[in-house]
Amino acid sequence: MTYNLATAQATIDMRLQEARSFRLARALKLRERAKRTNERARQALTSVNA
């Protein structure tokens, strides 16, 4: 029984780490997309004001 518990805990730990990595990667992608959107908006405002 202890072996099964240890195996289950290892599996849970691995999945939590994978989820954390996935969230981090997604957050970085969203931040980069926001930066690009912001830059396009600045360019659009600059062209309107010019």
All heavy atoms as TSV, in Angstrom:
chain	resi	resn	atom	element	x	y	z
A	1	MET	N	N	0.821	-1.206	0.000
A	1	MET	CA	C	0.000	0.000	0.000
A	1	MET	C	C	0.856	1.257	0.000
A	1	MET	O	O	0.550	2.224	-0.668
A	1	MET	CB	C	-0.931	-0.033	1.222
A	1	MET	CG	C	-1.908	1.113	1.268
A	1	MET	SD	S	-3.054	0.995	-0.121
A	1	MET	CE	C	-4.071	2.389	0.196
A	2	THR	N	N	1.949	1.246	0.741
A	2	THR	CA	C	2.834	2.413	0.793
A	2	THR	C	C	3.405	2.716	-0.582
A	2	THR	O	O	3.524	3.870	-0.965
A	2	THR	CB	C	3.977	2.167	1.801
A	2	THR	OG1	O	3.413	1.836	3.049
A	2	THR	CG2	C	4.840	3.393	1.933
A	3	TYR	N	N	3.738	1.659	-1.321
A	3	TYR	CA	C	4.283	1.860	-2.660
A	3	TYR	C	C	3.272	2.564	-3.564
A	3	TYR	O	O	3.608	3.496	-4.271
A	3	TYR	CB	C	4.692	0.514	-3.269
A	3	TYR	CG	C	5.118	0.627	-4.708
A	3	TYR	CD1	C	6.358	1.147	-5.041
A	3	TYR	CD2	C	4.264	0.232	-5.741
A	3	TYR	CE1	C	6.754	1.275	-6.358
A	3	TYR	CE2	C	4.653	0.350	-7.063
A	3	TYR	CZ	C	5.895	0.875	-7.364
A	3	TYR	OH	O	6.282	1.004	-8.666
A	4	ASN	N	N	2.008	2.131	-3.524
A	4	ASN	CA	C	0.976	2.759	-4.337
A	4	ASN	C	C	0.777	4.221	-3.948
A	4	ASN	O	O	0.576	5.076	-4.804
A	4	ASN	CB	C	-0.345	2.006	-4.207
A	4	ASN	CG	C	-0.302	0.662	-4.917
A	4	ASN	OD1	O	0.510	0.473	-5.816
A	4	ASN	ND2	N	-1.148	-0.252	-4.515
A	5	LEU	N	N	0.845	4.502	-2.665
A	5	LEU	CA	C	0.698	5.875	-2.190
A	5	LEU	C	C	1.856	6.737	-2.687
A	5	LEU	O	O	1.656	7.865	-3.143
A	5	LEU	CB	C	0.623	5.903	-0.668
A	5	LEU	CG	C	0.362	7.256	-0.023
A	5	LEU	CD1	C	-0.945	7.846	-0.530
A	5	LEU	CD2	C	0.332	7.114	1.489
A	6	ALA	N	N	3.058	6.212	-2.625
A	6	ALA	CA	C	4.236	6.949	-3.100
A	6	ALA	C	C	4.149	7.188	-4.605
A	6	ALA	O	O	4.483	8.277	-5.090
A	6	ALA	CB	C	5.507	6.187	-2.749
A	7	THR	N	N	3.692	6.181	-5.328
A	7	THR	CA	C	3.541	6.315	-6.777
A	7	THR	C	C	2.487	7.373	-7.113
A	7	THR	O	O	2.696	8.219	-7.989
A	7	THR	CB	C	3.150	4.969	-7.408
A	7	THR	OG1	O	4.140	4.004	-7.082
A	7	THR	CG2	C	3.034	5.083	-8.916
A	8	ALA	N	N	1.388	7.329	-6.398
A	8	ALA	CA	C	0.325	8.310	-6.633
A	8	ALA	C	C	0.820	9.722	-6.314
A	8	ALA	O	O	0.557	10.664	-7.066
A	8	ALA	CB	C	-0.896	7.977	-5.782
A	9	GLN	N	N	1.560	9.865	-5.224
A	9	GLN	CA	C	2.085	11.181	-4.855
A	9	GLN	C	C	3.062	11.687	-5.906
A	9	GLN	O	O	3.044	12.865	-6.268
A	9	GLN	CB	C	2.778	11.121	-3.488
A	9	GLN	CG	C	3.211	12.473	-2.977
A	9	GLN	CD	C	2.040	13.417	-2.752
A	9	GLN	OE1	O	1.071	13.041	-2.109
A	9	GLN	NE2	N	2.129	14.610	-3.275
A	10	ALA	N	N	3.900	10.809	-6.415
A	10	ALA	CA	C	4.853	11.200	-7.461
A	10	ALA	C	C	4.113	11.643	-8.720
A	10	ALA	O	O	4.492	12.634	-9.361
A	10	ALA	CB	C	5.794	10.038	-7.774
A	11	THR	N	N	3.048	10.925	-9.071
A	11	THR	CA	C	2.254	11.284	-10.242
A	11	THR	C	C	1.590	12.650	-10.049
A	11	THR	O	O	1.611	13.489	-10.945
A	11	THR	CB	C	1.178	10.214	-10.511
A	11	THR	OG1	O	1.833	8.963	-10.735
A	11	THR	CG2	C	0.350	10.570	-11.731
A	12	ILE	N	N	1.041	12.858	-8.867
A	12	ILE	CA	C	0.398	14.148	-8.576
A	12	ILE	C	C	1.418	15.273	-8.640
A	12	ILE	O	O	1.171	16.325	-9.247
A	12	ILE	CB	C	-0.291	14.098	-7.194
A	12	ILE	CG1	C	-1.503	13.175	-7.259
A	12	ILE	CG2	C	-0.692	15.488	-6.732
A	12	ILE	CD1	C	-2.091	12.831	-5.896
A	13	ASP	N	N	2.581	15.056	-8.031
A	13	ASP	CA	C	3.624	16.081	-8.047
A	13	ASP	C	C	4.051	16.416	-9.479
A	13	ASP	O	O	4.231	17.585	-9.822
A	13	ASP	CB	C	4.840	15.629	-7.240
A	13	ASP	CG	C	4.569	15.590	-5.751
A	13	ASP	OD1	O	3.558	16.187	-5.306
A	13	ASP	OD2	O	5.363	14.956	-5.026
A	14	MET	N	N	4.191	15.389	-10.294
A	14	MET	CA	C	4.596	15.596	-11.680
A	14	MET	C	C	3.533	16.401	-12.440
A	14	MET	O	O	3.845	17.342	-13.167
A	14	MET	CB	C	4.823	14.255	-12.379
A	14	MET	CG	C	5.285	14.372	-13.815
A	14	MET	SD	S	5.522	12.776	-14.616
A	14	MET	CE	C	3.853	12.139	-14.626
A	15	ARG	N	N	2.273	16.056	-12.239
A	15	ARG	CA	C	1.187	16.766	-12.935
A	15	ARG	C	C	1.067	18.208	-12.452
A	15	ARG	O	O	0.796	19.112	-13.253
A	15	ARG	CB	C	-0.128	16.029	-12.760
A	15	ARG	CG	C	-0.137	14.737	-13.562
A	15	ARG	CD	C	-1.465	14.049	-13.514
A	15	ARG	NE	N	-1.419	12.794	-14.265
A	15	ARG	CZ	C	-2.402	11.922	-14.299
A	15	ARG	NH1	N	-3.506	12.159	-13.634
A	15	ARG	NH2	N	-2.280	10.823	-15.004
A	16	LEU	N	N	1.285	18.429	-11.167
A	16	LEU	CA	C	1.264	19.809	-10.662
A	16	LEU	C	C	2.390	20.628	-11.283
A	16	LEU	O	O	2.202	21.795	-11.646
A	16	LEU	CB	C	1.379	19.827	-9.135
A	16	LEU	CG	C	0.138	19.384	-8.369
A	16	LEU	CD1	C	0.462	19.255	-6.889
A	16	LEU	CD2	C	-1.003	20.361	-8.588
A	17	GLN	N	N	3.562	20.029	-11.419
A	17	GLN	CA	C	4.687	20.726	-12.043
A	17	GLN	C	C	4.397	21.022	-13.510
A	17	GLN	O	O	4.700	22.112	-14.004
A	17	GLN	CB	C	5.964	19.891	-11.905
A	17	GLN	CG	C	7.185	20.538	-12.529
A	17	GLN	CD	C	7.527	21.879	-11.904
A	17	GLN	OE1	O	7.399	22.069	-10.705
A	17	GLN	NE2	N	7.956	22.825	-12.713
A	18	GLU	N	N	3.809	20.062	-14.201
A	18	GLU	CA	C	3.452	20.280	-15.600
A	18	GLU	C	C	2.426	21.406	-15.732
A	18	GLU	O	O	2.532	22.245	-16.629
A	18	GLU	CB	C	2.899	19.001	-16.220
A	18	GLU	CG	C	3.937	17.933	-16.444
A	18	GLU	CD	C	3.331	16.606	-16.881
A	18	GLU	OE1	O	2.091	16.466	-16.880
A	18	GLU	OE2	O	4.116	15.700	-17.212
A	19	ALA	N	N	1.446	21.424	-14.832
A	19	ALA	CA	C	0.427	22.474	-14.868
A	19	ALA	C	C	1.049	23.833	-14.597
A	19	ALA	O	O	0.707	24.830	-15.235
A	19	ALA	CB	C	-0.667	22.173	-13.847
A	20	ARG	N	N	1.968	23.883	-13.651
A	20	ARG	CA	C	2.651	25.140	-13.333
A	20	ARG	C	C	3.446	25.632	-14.548
A	20	ARG	O	O	3.396	26.813	-14.896
A	20	ARG	CB	C	3.577	24.929	-12.137
A	20	ARG	CG	C	4.213	26.189	-11.630
A	20	ARG	CD	C	5.080	25.947	-10.402
A	20	ARG	NE	N	4.302	25.411	-9.295
A	20	ARG	CZ	C	4.528	24.232	-8.710
A	20	ARG	NH1	N	5.516	23.472	-9.120
A	20	ARG	NH2	N	3.778	23.823	-7.720
A	21	SER	N	N	4.142	24.729	-15.197
A	21	SER	CA	C	4.912	25.090	-16.388
A	21	SER	C	C	4.000	25.580	-17.503
A	21	SER	O	O	4.311	26.554	-18.193
A	21	SER	CB	C	5.726	23.890	-16.879
A	21	SER	OG	O	6.661	23.510	-15.911
A	22	PHE	N	N	2.868	24.907	-17.675
A	22	PHE	CA	C	1.904	25.297	-18.705
A	22	PHE	C	C	1.370	26.699	-18.432
A	22	PHE	O	O	1.281	27.531	-19.336
A	22	PHE	CB	C	0.761	24.283	-18.759
A	22	PHE	CG	C	-0.307	24.649	-19.743
A	22	PHE	CD1	C	-0.139	24.392	-21.097
A	22	PHE	CD2	C	-1.486	25.246	-19.324
A	22	PHE	CE1	C	-1.121	24.730	-22.017
A	22	PHE	CE2	C	-2.471	25.586	-20.230
A	22	PHE	CZ	C	-2.288	25.334	-21.571
A	23	ARG	N	N	1.008	26.967	-17.168
A	23	ARG	CA	C	0.487	28.291	-16.814
A	23	ARG	C	C	1.534	29.371	-17.035
A	23	ARG	O	O	1.219	30.455	-17.524
A	23	ARG	CB	C	0.026	28.318	-15.349
A	23	ARG	CG	C	-1.280	27.608	-15.115
A	23	ARG	CD	C	-1.857	27.932	-13.747
A	23	ARG	NE	N	-0.907	27.742	-12.667
A	23	ARG	CZ	C	-0.730	26.613	-11.996
A	23	ARG	NH1	N	-1.449	25.549	-12.302
A	23	ARG	NH2	N	0.141	26.542	-11.016
A	24	LEU	N	N	2.771	29.078	-16.698
A	24	LEU	CA	C	3.841	30.050	-16.890
A	24	LEU	C	C	4.039	30.346	-18.375
A	24	LEU	O	O	4.131	31.510	-18.781
A	24	LEU	CB	C	5.134	29.541	-16.272
A	24	LEU	CG	C	6.347	30.453	-16.405
A	24	LEU	CD1	C	6.080	31.797	-15.733
A	24	LEU	CD2	C	7.569	29.793	-15.805
A	25	ALA	N	N	4.077	29.309	-19.182
A	25	ALA	CA	C	4.247	29.493	-20.622
A	25	ALA	C	C	3.082	30.286	-21.203
A	25	ALA	O	O	3.273	31.190	-22.031
A	25	ALA	CB	C	4.365	28.133	-21.321
A	26	ARG	N	N	1.875	29.979	-20.757
A	26	ARG	CA	C	0.691	30.700	-21.256
A	26	ARG	C	C	0.729	32.165	-20.831
A	26	ARG	O	O	0.419	33.065	-21.622
A	26	ARG	CB	C	-0.579	30.030	-20.734
A	26	ARG	CG	C	-1.832	30.613	-21.345
A	26	ARG	CD	C	-3.039	29.717	-21.089
A	26	ARG	NE	N	-4.165	30.173	-21.873
A	26	ARG	CZ	C	-5.041	31.100	-21.447
A	26	ARG	NH1	N	-4.892	31.651	-20.270
A	26	ARG	NH2	N	-6.044	31.467	-22.212
A	27	ALA	N	N	1.133	32.423	-19.604
A	27	ALA	CA	C	1.224	33.800	-19.123
A	27	ALA	C	C	2.244	34.592	-19.932
A	27	ALA	O	O	2.005	35.754	-20.275
A	27	ALA	CB	C	1.595	33.817	-17.646
A	28	LEU	N	N	3.364	33.968	-20.257
A	28	LEU	CA	C	4.378	34.651	-21.061
A	28	LEU	C	C	3.856	34.963	-22.459
A	28	LEU	O	O	4.087	36.053	-22.998
A	28	LEU	CB	C	5.649	33.814	-21.141
A	28	LEU	CG	C	6.440	33.699	-19.847
A	28	LEU	CD1	C	7.575	32.699	-19.997
A	28	LEU	CD2	C	6.970	35.057	-19.418
A	29	LYS	N	N	3.133	34.014	-23.047
A	29	LYS	CA	C	2.555	34.247	-24.376
A	29	LYS	C	C	1.535	35.385	-24.328
A	29	LYS	O	O	1.511	36.237	-25.216
A	29	LYS	CB	C	1.881	32.978	-24.896
A	29	LYS	CG	C	2.847	31.902	-25.320
A	29	LYS	CD	C	2.093	30.659	-25.780
A	29	LYS	CE	C	3.025	29.513	-26.060
A	29	LYS	NZ	N	2.292	28.293	-26.419
A	30	LEU	N	N	0.693	35.388	-23.298
A	30	LEU	CA	C	-0.313	36.448	-23.174
A	30	LEU	C	C	0.350	37.807	-22.972
A	30	LEU	O	O	-0.095	38.815	-23.518
A	30	LEU	CB	C	-1.267	36.150	-22.017
A	30	LEU	CG	C	-2.243	35.006	-22.250
A	30	LEU	CD1	C	-3.011	34.695	-20.966
A	30	LEU	CD2	C	-3.215	35.336	-23.372
A	31	ARG	N	N	1.418	37.844	-22.190
A	31	ARG	CA	C	2.118	39.105	-21.963
A	31	ARG	C	C	2.734	39.627	-23.264
A	31	ARG	O	O	2.643	40.818	-23.571
A	31	ARG	CB	C	3.201	38.925	-20.905
A	31	ARG	CG	C	3.848	40.247	-20.506
A	31	ARG	CD	C	4.774	40.073	-19.361
A	31	ARG	NE	N	6.000	39.448	-19.828
A	31	ARG	CZ	C	7.053	39.234	-19.069
A	31	ARG	NH1	N	7.010	39.538	-17.796
A	31	ARG	NH2	N	8.135	38.676	-19.564
A	32	GLU	N	N	3.338	38.739	-24.032
A	32	GLU	CA	C	3.912	39.149	-25.309
A	32	GLU	C	C	2.830	39.641	-26.271
A	32	GLU	O	O	3.018	40.620	-26.986
A	32	GLU	CB	C	4.698	37.993	-25.942
A	32	GLU	CG	C	5.997	37.705	-25.236
A	32	GLU	CD	C	6.926	38.904	-25.216
A	32	GLU	OE1	O	7.089	39.554	-26.260
A	32	GLU	OE2	O	7.464	39.203	-24.142
A	33	ARG	N	N	1.683	38.966	-26.278
A	33	ARG	CA	C	0.582	39.398	-27.137
A	33	ARG	C	C	0.085	40.774	-26.706
A	33	ARG	O	O	-0.193	41.630	-27.557
A	33	ARG	CB	C	-0.559	38.379	-27.094
A	33	ARG	CG	C	-1.670	38.721	-28.079
A	33	ARG	CD	C	-2.645	37.595	-28.250
A	33	ARG	NE	N	-3.459	37.433	-27.056
A	33	ARG	CZ	C	-4.393	36.509	-26.906
A	33	ARG	NH1	N	-4.626	35.642	-27.864
A	33	ARG	NH2	N	-5.098	36.440	-25.797
A	34	ALA	N	N	0.000	41.005	-25.413
A	34	ALA	CA	C	-0.429	42.317	-24.916
A	34	ALA	C	C	0.570	43.398	-25.312
A	34	ALA	O	O	0.170	44.510	-25.681
A	34	ALA	CB	C	-0.595	42.268	-23.400
A	35	LYS	N	N	1.846	43.080	-25.243
A	35	LYS	CA	C	2.869	44.053	-25.652
A	35	LYS	C	C	2.716	44.410	-27.131
A	35	LYS	O	O	2.802	45.578	-27.512
A	35	LYS	CB	C	4.273	43.498	-25.409
A	35	LYS	CG	C	4.701	43.511	-23.969
A	35	LYS	CD	C	6.118	42.963	-23.866
A	35	LYS	CE	C	6.601	42.915	-22.449
A	35	LYS	NZ	N	7.970	42.354	-22.358
A	36	ARG	N	N	2.513	43.395	-27.964
A	36	ARG	CA	C	2.358	43.653	-29.400
A	36	ARG	C	C	1.105	44.481	-29.679
A	36	ARG	O	O	1.136	45.407	-30.495
A	36	ARG	CB	C	2.300	42.332	-30.175
A	36	ARG	CG	C	3.624	41.608	-30.264
A	36	ARG	CD	C	3.591	40.469	-31.277
A	36	ARG	NE	N	2.484	39.549	-31.082
A	36	ARG	CZ	C	2.527	38.454	-30.326
A	36	ARG	NH1	N	3.624	38.133	-29.685
A	36	ARG	NH2	N	1.473	37.665	-30.220
A	37	THR	N	N	0.017	44.150	-28.987
A	37	THR	CA	C	-1.230	44.895	-29.155
A	37	THR	C	C	-1.041	46.344	-28.731
A	37	THR	O	O	-1.497	47.268	-29.419
A	37	THR	CB	C	-2.360	44.246	-28.331
A	37	THR	OG1	O	-2.525	42.897	-28.783
A	37	THR	CG2	C	-3.669	44.994	-28.495
A	38	ASN	N	N	-0.365	46.547	-27.627
A	38	ASN	CA	C	-0.097	47.891	-27.134
A	38	ASN	C	C	0.749	48.674	-28.139
A	38	ASN	O	O	0.483	49.854	-28.404
A	38	ASN	CB	C	0.619	47.808	-25.780
A	38	ASN	CG	C	0.701	49.141	-25.092
A	38	ASN	OD1	O	-0.062	50.045	-25.391
A	38	ASN	ND2	N	1.628	49.253	-24.161
A	39	GLU	N	N	1.736	48.018	-28.700
A	39	GLU	CA	C	2.603	48.688	-29.676
A	39	GLU	C	C	1.806	49.060	-30.931
A	39	GLU	O	O	1.972	50.157	-31.480
A	39	GLU	CB	C	3.775	47.769	-30.036
A	39	GLU	CG	C	4.864	48.461	-30.809
A	39	GLU	CD	C	5.463	49.649	-30.083
A	39	GLU	OE1	O	5.621	49.599	-28.855
A	39	GLU	OE2	O	5.759	50.662	-30.756
A	40	ARG	N	N	0.936	48.181	-31.385
A	40	ARG	CA	C	0.104	48.509	-32.554
A	40	ARG	C	C	-0.824	49.675	-32.251
A	40	ARG	O	O	-1.046	50.544	-33.111
A	40	ARG	CB	C	-0.698	47.284	-32.995
A	40	ARG	CG	C	0.111	46.296	-33.815
A	40	ARG	CD	C	-0.791	45.292	-34.529
A	40	ARG	NE	N	-1.585	44.507	-33.595
A	40	ARG	CZ	C	-1.223	43.331	-33.086
A	40	ARG	NH1	N	-0.065	42.806	-33.411
A	40	ARG	NH2	N	-2.012	42.691	-32.262
A	41	ALA	N	N	-1.366	49.705	-31.044
A	41	ALA	CA	C	-2.253	50.805	-30.665
A	41	ALA	C	C	-1.487	52.121	-30.637
A	41	ALA	O	O	-1.984	53.157	-31.092
A	41	ALA	CB	C	-2.874	50.532	-29.304
A	42	ARG	N	N	-0.274	52.099	-30.104
A	42	ARG	CA	C	0.556	53.318	-30.089
A	42	ARG	C	C	0.847	53.804	-31.510
A	42	ARG	O	O	0.784	54.998	-31.795
A	42	ARG	CB	C	1.883	53.054	-29.371
A	42	ARG	CG	C	1.779	52.990	-27.883
A	42	ARG	CD	C	3.165	52.716	-27.300
A	42	ARG	NE	N	3.091	52.388	-25.893
A	42	ARG	CZ	C	3.145	53.294	-24.927
A	42	ARG	NH1	N	3.266	54.556	-25.217
A	42	ARG	NH2	N	3.069	52.912	-23.666
A	43	GLN	N	N	1.159	52.865	-32.393
A	43	GLN	CA	C	1.445	53.236	-33.781
A	43	GLN	C	C	0.204	53.833	-34.434
A	43	GLN	O	O	0.293	54.809	-35.176
A	43	GLN	CB	C	1.923	52.021	-34.568
A	43	GLN	CG	C	3.317	51.577	-34.189
A	43	GLN	CD	C	3.719	50.293	-34.891
A	43	GLN	OE1	O	2.911	49.656	-35.574
A	43	GLN	NE2	N	4.962	49.885	-34.704
A	44	ALA	N	N	-0.961	53.243	-34.151
A	44	ALA	CA	C	-2.204	53.756	-34.730
A	44	ALA	C	C	-2.483	55.165	-34.218
A	44	ALA	O	O	-2.870	56.055	-34.992
A	44	ALA	CB	C	-3.359	52.822	-34.392
A	45	LEU	N	N	-2.294	55.393	-32.929
A	45	LEU	CA	C	-2.521	56.738	-32.375
A	45	LEU	C	C	-1.526	57.739	-32.937
A	45	LEU	O	O	-1.885	58.887	-33.215
A	45	LEU	CB	C	-2.408	56.700	-30.840
A	45	LEU	CG	C	-3.613	56.095	-30.122
A	45	LEU	CD1	C	-3.301	55.977	-28.632
A	45	LEU	CD2	C	-4.848	56.927	-30.333
A	46	THR	N	N	-0.300	57.308	-33.108
A	46	THR	CA	C	0.715	58.194	-33.665
A	46	THR	C	C	0.354	58.606	-35.082
A	46	THR	O	O	0.472	59.772	-35.453
A	46	THR	CB	C	2.101	57.507	-33.653
A	46	THR	OG1	O	2.419	57.170	-32.305
A	46	THR	CG2	C	3.166	58.411	-34.207
A	47	SER	N	N	-0.129	57.653	-35.866
A	47	SER	CA	C	-0.483	57.967	-37.247
A	47	SER	C	C	-1.727	58.864	-37.309
A	47	SER	O	O	-1.854	59.697	-38.202
A	47	SER	CB	C	-0.685	56.701	-38.061
A	47	SER	OG	O	-1.810	56.000	-37.595
A	48	VAL	N	N	-2.640	58.709	-36.370
A	48	VAL	CA	C	-3.841	59.561	-36.336
A	48	VAL	C	C	-3.461	60.997	-35.945
A	48	VAL	O	O	-3.974	61.953	-36.511
A	48	VAL	CB	C	-4.898	58.990	-35.344
A	48	VAL	CG1	C	-5.985	59.984	-35.069
A	48	VAL	CG2	C	-5.481	57.708	-35.912
A	49	ASN	N	N	-2.543	61.112	-35.002
A	49	ASN	CA	C	-2.144	62.428	-34.522
A	49	ASN	C	C	-1.181	63.132	-35.474
A	49	ASN	O	O	-1.018	64.345	-35.380
A	49	ASN	CB	C	-1.479	62.330	-33.130
A	49	ASN	CG	C	-2.483	61.968	-32.066
A	49	ASN	OD1	O	-3.661	62.266	-32.194
A	49	ASN	ND2	N	-2.016	61.332	-30.998
A	50	ALA	N	N	-0.576	62.405	-36.367
A	50	ALA	CA	C	0.422	63.008	-37.275
A	50	ALA	C	C	-0.229	63.810	-38.387
A	50	ALA	O	O	-1.353	63.819	-38.657
A	50	ALA	CB	C	1.283	61.919	-37.876
